[in-house]
Amino acid sequence: MPRPLRNIVPGVAVHLTQRGSNRAACFRRDSDYVLYLLHLRELSALLQCAVHAYCLMTNHVHLLISPPSTAACVALMKRLGQRYAQYFNRERYVLGCYRYIELNPVDAGIVNHPGRYTWSSYRANALGKDDSLISSHAAFLALGLDSMTRRAAYSALCDEKLEPSLLEAIHCGGV
């Protein structure tokens, strides 16, 4: 959440930072950074905020911008944060559902690895087994530029434990 903006002088450069809640990760994959920059490019042009420098770190962002007004600066940061947070939370939720569903046989103690369970989509999503029923979600496609990279990234995600807040969101029906 950005700090309150004070003493913004139109046309004068200001250094802004934006952090993830509780310093949590804001970016996990290259596609996250790309999307943030697309939003920054669009919104800075719309609000006539000149971007002089930026750095996207895993859990925060630094921007050096010259806004035409305090209102434009506030609007840029608010809209940028809202757009990206909505994307990040939706993607996190969708991929969490993928994992929750396909890890269900492991959690139930039926198998020790999801690839050993015949009746799920894990083999298609993580191992590349042909399954004409499966249509990849955009969040899954964003895991990598090619199918091998996506499968490896997804397989690595499945090795991680689902966060309690994500499990709660899944059990409650969404973010």
C-alpha positions as CSV (number, residue, x, y, z in Angstrom):
1,M,0.0,0.0,0.0
2,P,1.5,3.4,-1.0
3,R,2.1,5.9,1.7
4,P,0.1,9.1,1.7
5,L,1.5,11.5,-0.9
6,R,2.5,15.0,0.3
7,N,4.1,17.9,-1.3
8,I,3.6,16.7,-4.9
9,V,4.7,19.5,-7.2
10,P,3.3,19.2,-10.7
11,G,6.0,18.3,-13.2
12,V,8.6,17.6,-10.5
13,A,10.0,14.1,-10.1
14,V,8.9,12.1,-7.1
15,H,10.2,8.7,-5.8
16,L,7.3,6.3,-5.0
17,T,7.4,2.8,-3.5
18,Q,4.6,0.2,-3.5
19,R,4.9,-2.9,-1.3
20,G,3.0,-6.2,-1.1
21,S,0.9,-6.7,2.1
22,N,3.2,-7.7,5.0
23,R,6.1,-7.6,2.5
24,A,4.7,-10.6,0.7
25,A,5.8,-11.4,-2.9
26,C,4.2,-9.2,-5.6
27,F,5.8,-11.0,-8.5
28,R,6.5,-14.7,-8.9
29,R,7.0,-15.2,-12.6
30,D,8.2,-13.1,-15.5
31,S,4.6,-12.8,-16.8
32,D,3.8,-11.0,-13.5
33,Y,6.4,-8.3,-14.1
34,V,5.3,-8.0,-17.8
35,L,1.7,-7.4,-16.8
36,Y,2.6,-4.8,-14.2
37,L,4.7,-2.9,-16.7
38,L,1.9,-3.0,-19.2
39,H,-0.5,-1.5,-16.7
40,L,2.1,1.1,-15.7
41,R,2.6,2.1,-19.3
42,E,-1.1,2.4,-20.0
43,L,-2.0,4.3,-16.8
44,S,1.0,6.6,-16.9
45,A,0.1,7.6,-20.5
46,L,-3.6,8.0,-19.6
47,L,-2.8,10.2,-16.5
48,Q,0.1,12.0,-18.2
49,C,2.7,10.9,-15.5
50,A,6.2,10.7,-17.0
51,V,8.0,7.6,-15.8
52,H,11.8,8.3,-15.5
53,A,12.9,5.1,-13.7
54,Y,11.5,2.0,-12.2
55,C,12.6,-1.2,-10.5
56,L,10.3,-4.1,-9.8
57,M,11.6,-6.2,-6.9
58,T,10.0,-9.5,-5.8
59,N,8.0,-7.8,-3.0
60,H,8.0,-4.1,-3.9
61,V,8.3,-1.5,-6.6
62,H,10.2,1.7,-7.0
63,L,9.1,4.4,-9.4
64,L,10.5,7.8,-10.3
65,I,7.7,9.8,-11.9
66,S,6.8,13.4,-12.7
67,P,3.0,13.7,-12.4
68,P,1.1,16.7,-13.7
69,S,-0.8,17.0,-10.4
70,T,-1.2,15.3,-7.0
71,A,-4.5,13.9,-8.2
72,A,-2.8,12.2,-11.2
73,C,-0.1,10.7,-9.0
74,V,-2.6,9.4,-6.5
75,A,-4.8,8.0,-9.3
76,L,-1.8,6.3,-10.9
77,M,-0.8,4.5,-7.8
78,K,-4.3,3.6,-6.8
79,R,-5.3,2.2,-10.2
80,L,-2.0,0.4,-10.7
81,G,-2.3,-1.2,-7.3
82,Q,-5.9,-2.2,-7.8
83,R,-5.4,-3.6,-11.3
84,Y,-2.4,-5.6,-10.4
85,A,-3.7,-6.9,-7.1
86,Q,-6.9,-8.2,-8.7
87,Y,-4.8,-10.0,-11.3
88,F,-2.4,-11.4,-8.8
89,N,-5.1,-12.6,-6.4
90,R,-7.2,-14.2,-9.2
91,E,-4.2,-16.0,-10.7
92,R,-3.1,-17.2,-7.2
93,Y,-6.6,-18.5,-6.6
94,V,-6.9,-20.3,-10.0
95,L,-3.6,-22.0,-9.6
96,G,-4.4,-22.8,-6.0
97,C,-7.6,-24.5,-7.2
98,Y,-5.6,-26.5,-9.8
99,R,-3.3,-27.7,-7.1
100,Y,-6.0,-28.3,-4.5
101,I,-8.0,-30.5,-7.0
102,E,-5.1,-32.4,-8.4
103,L,-3.4,-33.0,-5.0
104,N,-6.7,-34.3,-3.5
105,P,-5.7,-38.0,-4.0
106,V,-2.4,-37.4,-2.1
107,D,-4.2,-35.5,0.7
108,A,-6.7,-38.4,1.0
109,G,-3.8,-40.9,1.3
110,I,-4.7,-42.8,-1.9
111,V,-1.3,-42.2,-3.5
112,N,1.9,-40.5,-2.4
113,H,2.3,-38.4,-5.6
114,P,-0.4,-36.9,-7.8
115,G,1.2,-38.4,-11.0
116,R,0.4,-41.9,-9.7
117,Y,-3.4,-41.2,-9.7
118,T,-5.0,-42.2,-13.0
119,W,-8.2,-40.2,-12.6
120,S,-7.1,-36.6,-12.5
121,S,-5.8,-34.0,-14.8
122,Y,-2.4,-33.8,-13.1
123,R,-0.7,-36.0,-15.7
124,A,-1.9,-33.6,-18.5
125,N,-1.0,-30.4,-16.7
126,A,2.3,-31.4,-15.0
127,L,3.5,-34.2,-17.2
128,G,2.2,-33.3,-20.7
129,K,0.0,-36.4,-21.1
130,D,-2.5,-35.9,-23.9
131,D,-6.0,-35.2,-22.5
132,S,-8.5,-33.7,-24.9
133,L,-10.8,-32.7,-22.0
134,I,-8.2,-30.2,-20.7
135,S,-8.3,-26.6,-21.7
136,S,-5.6,-24.5,-20.0
137,H,-6.6,-21.4,-18.1
138,A,-4.8,-18.2,-18.7
139,A,-3.2,-18.3,-15.3
140,F,-1.7,-21.7,-16.1
141,L,-0.5,-20.5,-19.5
142,A,1.2,-17.6,-17.7
143,L,3.5,-20.0,-15.9
144,G,5.9,-20.1,-18.9
145,L,6.4,-19.3,-22.6
146,D,6.3,-23.0,-23.7
147,S,4.6,-26.1,-22.5
148,M,7.7,-27.7,-21.0
149,T,8.4,-24.6,-18.9
150,R,4.8,-24.4,-17.8
151,R,4.8,-28.1,-16.8
152,A,8.0,-27.7,-14.8
153,A,6.7,-24.5,-13.1
154,Y,3.4,-26.2,-12.3
155,S,5.0,-29.3,-11.0
156,A,7.2,-27.2,-8.7
157,L,4.1,-25.4,-7.4
158,C,2.5,-28.8,-6.6
159,D,5.5,-29.5,-4.4
160,E,4.7,-26.5,-2.3
161,K,2.1,-26.6,0.5
162,L,-1.0,-24.6,-0.1
163,E,-1.1,-21.5,2.2
164,P,-3.9,-21.6,4.8
165,S,-5.4,-18.3,3.5
166,L,-5.6,-19.8,0.0
167,L,-7.2,-23.0,1.3
168,E,-9.8,-20.9,3.2
169,A,-10.6,-19.0,0.0
170,I,-11.0,-22.3,-1.9
171,H,-13.3,-23.7,0.7
172,C,-15.3,-20.5,0.8
173,G,-15.8,-20.4,-2.9
174,G,-13.4,-17.7,-4.2
175,V,-11.4,-14.6,-3.6
